[in-house]
Amino acid sequence: MKNDANFLLDIDRKPEDLDEFAEQFADRMAFVTTFMPFRFYQIEIYETTKGYHFYLWSEGETPSPIQQVLIQLALGSDYRREIFNYKRVWSKKIPARWNLLFQSKYDEKGKRVSREERTNNAIRLEEEIMTLYMVKIGSGEEEE
């Protein structure tokens, strides 16, 4: 279920070269993993009108809200969104639901202008990114 993802990213662009984008994103994930006490184990991607929504799950230590914001920013999420998220989690009382992605967006007249969709490009990115990421981080076990 998307609501329990550890990281939610809003990528506000559609790359022309999906293979290159997948490689760069997997590199970022591997870099983050090198310095954090967790690893990513699942990704779901949905295409939107302007780009993509990424949902990432991790295992190991649970990141704090500020760590979530930093990592979402490092992975390429919309910087405006992440600054607003940072402002939310910096407060003394962190809202229960601060890290949100909207499945649909509407204009001022109530007309839907965007929605998340499971497209072939989204599924292809998911599969390619996780495959590349797993290769980059290795199995995590020493060979004997």
Secondary structure, 3 states (H helix, E strand, C coil): CHHHCCEEEEECCCCCCHHHHHHHHHHHHHHHHHHCCEEEEEEEEEECCCCEEEEEEEEECCCCHHHHHHHHHHCCCCHHHHHHHHHHHHCCCCCCCCCCCCCEEECCCCCEEEECECCHHHHHHHHHHHHHHHHHHCCCCCCC
